[in-house]
Amino acid sequence: MRDSLLLLLILPLLGCPPDRDAGDPPADDDDASADDDDAVDDDDAVFEEGGCWGTGPGSDVPFAWGRRGDALVLLAHDGSETVLHEGAADGPMQAWQLLQAGGWMAAYGSWWNTNEDRGTAVALYDSNGDTVASRVVDGVTGWEAFLAPDGILTFWGGTAASGEEITVKINADGSVEETPYGRPAGPAQLGAVPVCQTAQGVCGWLPDGDTELFGALPSGAPFWPSGDRLLRFNGSDPAQPAVMLESPWYPAFTFLDDSLPADAPNTAIVATSDDGVAILGQYAGWEVATWLVVDAQQNTAFELDLEGRGEAVDGGICGASVPSLPSDGTLVYPVRDDASARFVRLDPQTGSEEPLGAPVRDFLFAEATLRDGTWALTTGDGTDTFCGGSQRPWEADPDALSGNTIQLLRPQDGLVWELDAPPMASGYGLKVGLSVGGGCASVPESAEWQATLGSFDVLTGERQPFPDGFEFGGWLD
């Protein structure tokens, strides 16, 4: 739901763009293309801690999850698989999710044979992968799920009988509760579930055993994840707009009356970090007039001033590229001149900044993620959206990357990898995933539309498909 601000703006267009090469060589001209042989069949490969494939000590530890047929499976570095959930006997599984929090794992998948014959299979696992609880909830097709650090799983969906929004809660003891009082909007906390009620147009907290919401706000102020807690922007009182670091009973307020004009009705959270930092965008039509960075833990706020750094990269009619909040407490955003743009990394505590990666041109959307020392910088040219072209044309720059790009960087190791990517829009297309240790990335095997994901070893530059029949879902924490 955190992408709801742009959901109506970024929609797939009919047709596919021309094919492009699967990847460019890295900066040192080493060949980073995929080998025809599956890496897990290479007897000479030795597993390197944090990398993708190989044999040796630690290689039998699962590091990714996905589906094989109807089953949800865990994949190890040596290519071996462990079935975590075989699926429901009632029908073919339409989709699987694996959630992780506080050492718990939850498998969550739905089937839908007919409007009357449908349901959701859920299971809760401890840190060893042992089953704590497993249930099949008939008649309810789940759409979104949340796992709390204490092992409480909540999901929502509709029923065939009425289509009403149902909250289903699976407790750590295996008990199941169903309440028709809205849909969960985040993980449960302190005996209450954050829910949104579409018909009433509000979001708030639903305490256990209650039917009335506590701390309700208009649904235009949705919950956003921030580590084990949630963030909301409360603009219901124009005289005292605030960002709330949420818990059911004791929210912490960061008031913005000195930072945000009271006559700015089009203000909303656009990004959050795990440590209580939110980026607010103050919109004037399609354009973002102000970026405001709010640290709800430290109770501080400052405006992101691009003056002297360059111009924001416009996203056509969809507004400017949203700054990113990586896991190191910095802020990353693209700024451009006439010919190209650079990712800039800003430390809000010291005010220092540095460029990241190579210059890029001819794009609308950009995103930066960081995991254990590895950066993934992605750009998309917007050809798969209705956002149109850039409002400001790009001049020629032969030294810049262009359009749909992926850059994988480990500055401390001097590693730089540059790859072409399929058309994508930030938040709606390609998401480059990084494994624990930052040594393995999930990347498209080609630059074609809806390309299959494969693995890319950031340490060696080796690009390999996942085992035949395995559909990658995500990395294990």
C-alpha positions in Angstrom: 0.0 0.0 0.0 3.0 2.3 0.4 3.1 2.7 -3.4 -0.5 3.8 -3.6 0.4 7.4 -4.3 1.7 6.5 -7.7 -0.2 3.3 -8.4 -2.6 5.0 -10.8 0.2 6.7 -12.6 2.6 3.9 -13.3 0.8 1.2 -15.4 2.2 -1.2 -18.0 1.8 -0.2 -21.7 0.8 -2.7 -24.3 3.7 -4.1 -26.4 7.3 -4.8 -25.6 10.4 -2.7 -26.3 13.1 -3.9 -28.5 15.4 -6.6 -27.2 18.7 -5.5 -25.7 21.9 -7.3 -24.7 21.7 -9.1 -21.3 24.6 -7.2 -19.8 27.6 -5.0 -20.4 31.1 -6.0 -19.3 32.4 -4.4 -16.0 34.8 -1.5 -15.8 37.9 -3.8 -16.1 36.5 -5.5 -19.3 36.2 -8.9 -17.6 33.4 -11.0 -19.1 30.4 -10.9 -16.8 28.0 -12.8 -19.1 26.4 -16.1 -18.1 28.1 -19.4 -18.6 26.0 -22.0 -20.4 26.7 -24.5 -17.7 24.8 -24.4 -14.4 27.2 -23.3 -11.6 25.9 -25.9 -9.2 27.1 -28.6 -11.5 30.7 -27.4 -11.5 32.6 -29.8 -9.3 35.6 -27.4 -9.2 33.5 -24.5 -7.7 34.4 -23.8 -4.1 31.9 -21.9 -2.0 33.1 -18.5 -0.9 31.3 -17.1 2.1 28.7 -14.5 0.9 28.8 -15.5 -2.7 26.3 -17.4 -4.9 27.2 -21.0 -5.8 29.8 -23.6 -4.9 30.6 -26.6 -2.7 32.4 -26.9 0.6 31.7 -26.0 4.2 28.6 -23.9 4.6 27.4 -24.5 1.0 24.4 -26.6 2.2 22.9 -23.7 4.1 19.8 -22.3 2.4 20.2 -18.7 1.2 17.2 -18.2 -1.1 13.6 -19.2 -1.4 11.2 -19.8 -4.3 8.7 -22.2 -5.7 8.9 -25.4 -7.6 5.5 -26.3 -8.9 3.0 -26.0 -6.0 5.7 -26.2 -3.3 7.7 -23.5 -1.5 11.3 -24.5 -1.3 14.6 -23.3 0.2 17.7 -23.2 -2.0 21.2 -23.7 -0.8 24.5 -22.5 -2.3 25.3 -26.1 -3.5 22.0 -26.2 -5.4 20.3 -28.5 -3.0 16.6 -27.8 -2.2 14.5 -28.3 1.0 10.7 -28.3 0.7 9.3 -26.0 3.3 5.6 -26.3 2.3 4.1 -28.7 -0.2 1.1 -26.5 -1.0 -2.5 -27.1 -0.3 -4.3 -30.3 -1.5 -7.4 -28.3 -2.3 -6.0 -26.6 -5.5 -2.9 -25.4 -7.3 -1.1 -22.6 -5.6 -1.4 -19.2 -7.3 1.4 -17.5 -5.5 3.7 -17.9 -2.5 5.3 -15.5 -0.1 7.9 -16.1 2.6 8.0 -13.6 5.4 10.8 -13.2 8.0 10.8 -11.4 11.3 12.5 -11.8 14.7 13.9 -15.2 13.8 10.5 -16.5 12.6 9.5 -17.5 9.1 6.0 -17.7 7.7 4.9 -19.4 4.4 1.8 -17.8 2.9 0.1 -18.9 -0.3 -3.4 -19.0 -1.9 -5.4 -21.0 -4.4 -8.5 -20.0 -6.3 -10.3 -22.7 -8.3 -13.7 -20.9 -8.3 -15.3 -18.1 -6.4 -16.6 -20.6 -4.0 -13.6 -23.0 -3.9 -10.6 -20.9 -2.7 -8.5 -20.5 0.3 -5.1 -19.7 1.9 -2.4 -22.0 3.2 -0.3 -20.6 6.0 2.5 -22.0 8.2 4.7 -20.6 10.9 8.3 -21.8 11.4 10.9 -21.2 14.1 14.5 -20.1 13.4 15.4 -23.8 12.7 12.8 -24.1 10.1 10.7 -26.4 12.3 6.9 -26.0 11.9 5.2 -24.3 14.8 1.7 -24.0 13.3 0.2 -24.9 9.9 -3.3 -24.0 8.9 -5.5 -23.9 5.8 -8.1 -21.1 5.9 -10.9 -22.1 3.5 -13.1 -19.5 1.7 -10.7 -16.6 2.2 -8.1 -15.6 -0.5 -5.3 -13.6 1.1 -3.8 -10.6 -0.7 -1.2 -9.2 1.7 0.5 -10.6 4.9 2.5 -9.3 7.7 4.7 -11.1 10.3 5.5 -9.6 13.7 8.8 -10.2 15.5 6.8 -12.2 18.2 5.5 -14.7 15.6 2.0 -13.3 15.0 1.0 -13.6 11.3 -1.8 -11.4 9.9 -3.2 -11.4 6.4 -6.2 -10.0 4.6 -8.4 -11.0 1.8 -12.0 -11.3 0.6 -14.6 -14.0 1.0 -16.7 -15.5 -1.8 -19.9 -14.8 0.1 -19.6 -11.1 0.5 -16.2 -9.9 -0.6 -15.8 -8.1 2.8 -12.4 -7.4 4.1 -11.3 -10.1 6.5 -8.4 -9.9 8.9 -7.0 -13.4 9.7 -4.5 -13.7 12.6 -2.4 -16.8 13.1 -0.9 -16.8 16.6 2.4 -18.4 17.6 0.4 -21.2 19.4 -1.3 -22.1 16.1 -4.7 -20.6 17.0 -6.6 -18.8 14.3 -8.8 -15.6 14.6 -10.9 -14.0 11.9 -12.4 -10.5 12.2 -14.4 -8.6 9.6 -13.3 -5.2 10.8 -10.9 -4.2 8.1 -7.6 -5.3 6.5 -4.3 -5.3 8.3 -1.8 -2.6 7.2 1.3 -3.7 9.1 2.5 -6.2 11.7 0.7 -6.7 15.0 2.0 -4.9 18.0 1.3 -5.0 21.7 -2.0 -6.8 21.4 -3.4 -4.7 18.5 -3.4 -4.9 14.7 -3.0 -1.8 12.4 -5.9 -2.0 10.0 -7.5 0.1 7.3 -11.2 0.2 6.6 -11.9 1.0 3.0 -15.6 1.7 3.3 -15.1 4.0 6.2 -12.0 5.6 4.7 -9.9 5.3 7.9 -6.8 3.5 9.2 -6.1 2.8 12.9 -5.4 0.1 15.5 -7.8 -2.7 16.3 -7.1 -4.1 19.8 -7.6 -7.8 20.4 -11.3 -8.6 21.0 -12.5 -5.2 20.0 -14.6 -4.0 17.1 -13.7 -0.2 17.2 -10.5 1.3 15.9 -8.2 3.2 18.2 -6.2 6.2 16.9 -8.0 6.3 13.6 -6.9 8.7 10.9 -8.1 9.2 7.3 -6.9 6.5 5.0 -4.9 9.2 3.1 -2.5 8.7 6.1 -1.6 5.1 5.6 0.9 3.1 7.8 4.5 2.8 6.4 7.0 0.2 7.7 10.0 1.3 9.7 11.8 -1.7 11.2 9.6 -3.2 13.9 7.4 -0.1 14.1 5.3 2.0 11.7 5.2 5.6 10.5 2.3 7.8 9.6 2.0 11.4 8.4 -0.8 13.2 10.3 -2.0 16.2 8.4 -5.5 16.2 9.8 -4.7 19.3 11.9 -3.2 21.9 9.4 -1.8 23.9 12.2 0.2 21.0 13.6 1.2 18.5 10.9 3.3 15.7 12.3 5.1 12.4 11.5 4.0 9.7 14.0 6.3 6.9 15.0 3.5 4.4 15.8 2.7 2.0 18.6 -0.9 1.3 19.5 -1.0 3.2 22.7 2.0 5.6 22.8 2.8 7.2 19.4 5.8 9.6 19.3 5.1 12.8 17.4 7.6 14.9 15.4 5.8 18.2 14.7 6.5 19.9 11.5 4.9 23.3 12.0 8.3 25.1 11.6 9.3 23.0 8.6 6.1 22.5 6.6 3.8 25.3 5.4 0.3 24.9 6.7 -1.1 25.5 3.2 0.6 22.4 1.8 -2.3 19.9 1.4 -0.5 17.6 -1.0 2.1 16.2 1.5 2.7 12.5 2.0 5.4 10.0 3.0 7.1 8.6 0.0 9.9 6.5 1.6 10.9 5.2 5.0 14.0 3.5 6.6 14.2 0.8 9.3 15.4 3.3 11.9 12.5 5.8 11.9 13.5 8.1 9.1 10.8 9.2 6.5 11.0 11.3 3.4 8.0 13.5 2.8 7.2 14.9 -0.6 5.3 18.2 -0.8 3.6 18.2 -4.2 2.5 21.1 -6.5 0.6 19.4 -9.2 2.8 16.7 -10.7 6.0 18.4 -9.4 7.6 18.0 -6.0 8.1 21.4 -4.5 9.9 20.2 -1.3 11.6 17.1 0.0 11.5 16.9 3.8 13.6 14.4 5.7 12.2 13.5 9.1 14.0 11.5 11.8 11.1 10.4 14.1 13.6 8.8 16.5 15.6 12.0 17.0 12.6 14.3 16.6 14.3 16.3 13.8 13.4 17.5 10.3 15.2 19.3 7.5 14.5 20.2 3.9 16.6 18.5 1.2 18.0 21.4 -0.7 19.2 20.6 -4.2 20.5 24.1 -4.9 24.1 24.0 -5.9 24.0 20.2 -6.4 22.1 20.1 -9.7 18.5 19.6 -10.6 16.1 16.8 -9.6 15.5 14.2 -12.2 11.9 14.6 -13.4 9.7 11.5 -13.9 7.7 12.9 -16.8 4.1 13.5 -15.6 4.7 11.2 -12.6 6.9 13.6 -10.6 10.5 13.6 -9.6 12.5 10.5 -8.7 12.0 9.7 -5.0 15.2 9.8 -2.9 16.3 6.5 -1.4 17.0 5.6 2.2 19.7 2.9 2.3 20.5 0.9 5.5 23.5 3.0 6.5 21.6 6.2 7.6 22.5 8.2 4.5 20.3 9.6 1.8 20.8 8.8 -1.9 19.2 10.7 -4.8 20.0 11.5 -8.4 20.8 15.0 -9.6 21.4 16.0 -13.2 22.9 18.6 -15.5 22.2 19.1 -19.2 23.8 15.8 -20.3 23.6 13.2 -17.5 22.8 12.5 -13.8 24.8 11.1 -10.9 23.7 9.4 -7.7 24.7 11.5 -4.8 25.1 10.1 -1.3 24.4 12.6 1.5 25.2 12.1 5.2 22.5 14.1 7.0 24.5 14.2 10.2 27.6 15.8 8.8 26.3 17.3 5.6 29.1 15.5 3.6 28.3 14.1 0.2 29.9 11.9 -2.4 29.0 10.6 -5.9 28.1 6.9 -6.4 28.5 5.0 -9.6 28.8 6.1 -13.2 26.8 8.9 -14.8 23.4 7.9 -16.4 21.2 9.6 -18.9 17.8 9.0 -20.5 15.9 7.8 -17.5 12.9 8.8 -15.4 13.1 6.6 -12.3 16.0 5.7 -10.0 16.6 3.7 -6.9 19.5 2.9 -4.6 19.7 0.0 -2.1 22.5 -1.2 0.1 23.2 -4.5 1.9 26.3 -5.5 3.7 28.6 -3.2 1.7 27.1 -3.8 -1.8 25.2 -1.1 -3.6 22.5 -1.7 -6.2 21.8 1.4 -8.3 19.0 1.0 -10.8 17.4 3.4 -13.4 14.4 3.0 -15.6 13.5 4.9 -18.8 9.7 4.7 -18.2 8.8 3.1 -21.5 6.6 0.6 -19.6 4.5 3.4 -18.0 2.2 6.3 -18.9 4.6 8.8 -17.4 5.8 10.0 -20.8 9.3 11.3 -21.5 11.5 13.7 -19.5 10.3 17.3 -19.4 13.9 18.3 -20.0 15.7 16.6 -22.9 19.1 15.0 -22.3 22.1 16.2 -24.3 24.5 13.6 -25.7 27.1 12.2 -23.2 29.1 9.3 -24.7 30.5 8.4 -21.3 27.2 7.9 -19.6 25.1 4.8 -19.2 21.7 5.1 -20.8 18.1 4.1 -19.9 17.4 0.9 -18.1 20.6 0.1 -16.1 21.9 -1.8 -13.1 25.1 -0.9 -11.3 26.4 -3.3 -8.6 29.2 -1.7 -6.5 31.4 -2.7 -3.6 33.6 0.3 -3.2 35.7 -1.2 -0.4 36.7 -4.0 -2.8 37.0 -1.9 -5.9 34.3 -3.9 -7.7 32.0 -2.2 -10.3 29.6 -4.1 -12.5 27.4 -2.5 -15.1 24.4 -4.4 -16.6 21.5 -3.6 -19.0 18.1 -4.2 -17.5 14.5 -4.6 -18.7 12.2 -1.6 -18.8 11.3 -0.8 -15.3 9.7 1.8 -13.1 10.9 2.5 -9.6 8.7 0.5 -7.2 6.8 -1.3 -9.9 9.3 -3.2 -12.1 12.6 -4.7 -11.4 13.8 -5.0 -7.8 17.5 -6.1 -7.6 17.7 -8.2 -4.5 20.9 -8.6 -2.5 21.7 -11.7 -0.3 23.1 -11.6 3.2 26.7 -10.5 2.9 26.0 -8.6 -0.3 27.8 -11.2 -2.4 24.9 -12.4 -4.6 22.3 -10.4 -6.5 19.1 -11.4 -8.3 19.2 -9.8 -11.7 17.3 -10.4 -15.0 18.9 -13.0 -17.3 18.2 -10.7 -20.3 17.0 -7.2 -21.0 13.7 -8.5 -22.4 10.3 -7.5 -20.9 9.4 -9.8 -18.0 12.8 -11.5 -18.1 13.5 -14.5 -15.9 15.6 -13.7 -12.8 19.0 -15.3 -12.4 21.9 -14.9 -10.0 25.0 -12.6 -10.3 28.0 -13.2 -8.1 29.1 -9.7 -7.1 32.5 -11.1 -5.9 33.5 -12.8 -9.2 31.2 -11.3 -11.8 29.8 -14.8 -12.7 26.2 -14.7 -14.0 24.2 -17.9 -13.7 20.6 -19.1 -14.0 18.9 -20.6 -11.0 18.3 -24.4 -11.2 15.8 -25.5 -13.9 12.2 -25.3 -12.6 13.1 -23.1 -9.6 11.3 -19.7 -9.6 13.2 -17.3 -7.4 11.2 -15.5 -4.7 13.7 -13.8 -2.5 16.8 -14.1 -0.2 16.8 -15.5 3.3 17.9 -13.2 6.1 
